[in-house]
Amino acid sequence: MRWQTIRLLSIYAALSAITNFPSGFTNSSVNTASATLNCWFVAQIFGALLTPFVSDRFGRKIGYIICVSTTIFATFIQYFSMCFYLPWGLIVGRSLTALVSPLGDACLLLYVQETSPLEIRGMASFLCEIGYGSMCVLGMVLGMRSVLGESLSRLLLLSLIPLIFSLCFIIRIPETPKYLCMQRNNKEEAMKSLDFFQGPSSNNELQLQEYETERIAEQAVGGSKYQDLMKKWHLRQAMRLAIATLTLTLSFYPILQSSTYFLLETGLQGETAQFCSTMSQVVLTLSSCFGATMIDRFSRRKLLLTFGIMSNVLLMFFAFFSHLSTHVVSPYAWPRYACLASLLAYCISFGMVLGPLSWFVAPELVTQRHKCTTFSACFAIHNLLISLTDFATIPLFRIFGSMCFVFLFVLPSIYCLGYIYLYMPETLGKSTMDIIQDMIERGKKGSDKLVDSPSMKVRPRIYSSTSDGDLRVY
């Protein structure tokens, strides 16, 4: 691996840590069942809907600066609310942080998608999940009672240090070259940005020409709006496939936030349950690191289906052994340890493929101008589903026990896996237009449909323009 690639991956790792610190740290440092904790995902729904207006109009870098600056301000609000015993301040600060969190997630994904070479794009996208897992581990370790878990104010004050360093780092990096060329029409700055991220190369001029071709093609149809996602068939299909993939991840979030509670209910002791919760996130992060090395070598469609099935089988094992240890009187402790083993195996399966891959399905299925809008819409719907299932999990767990995981998560996942099997195109090593063509052929059997999808390189034998600026597939 050449030096420039290592340098670029290091930049992505830093951006991933910056983006995921607020969500990963705050959601895992207090690992318990809490309605206030679950409100994070409600605020994210509204933040996701606002994201395209900021990132597409002002740029990815400005969006990042707004995100981190707002998070710093919100952290001060939470800290002083603890000092002066103002519970409403804690809720306001947390909601404000959650509001800008989708903006940071979108900017991170767009930075990776718009600056990475095609051969490392999958590996680079995995850093999003690796950063999230790492920040969750950090939050769990610091949130343990033996570390800083007894003082929420200290936890909040400590988080200001990396946030301030994060702001300084973001100010120093340039805007993405694709945004500079396509939205700002600034070729000079775009070339400087390409040189910064990918190093000086003769290929940068060719890359810039592809950006220019795509810019000219997309000028005819204007910017992306949420209404477009409902008007065009291939955008609706991309949304359906992305949401089906994200649905497979819903079971992870109650485990992330309340794994200590679930393990305590199975009979593990307090310190043991806390330690095992932390270890589950360590295992997930290490699995993501391993998954990053193989995502660009194997079929992403097959990986998604294989690990999607595996994760749900392991989740059923977790539910079964947890139910066994809670409701069946036994002189042996093996059911609770089998439950713990199933949980750790689930985290391995989730972290290796399912969690990281789910986030860049939507951007890979649409063209440049629709990437942020599609991602934000899927993010909002996903957070709505997380909110509903998170709020439902704890009450249903208290009534039905661990078997509620089967009804809440496994059964919907079976339907989603079937849909993915039938309609998900392969994206590994393919251009956007090739992916869209494959998706159309799977869904429409090659019928003649209008597709609003300008590309970097339009192939005349397959695509031709219509009078209203759309592209017709032949």
Summary of the structure (lengths in Angstrom):
residues: 474
radius of gyration: 22.5
end to end distance: 40.6
largest distance: 76.5
contacts: 1706
relative contact order: 0.13
helix: 78%
strand: 2%
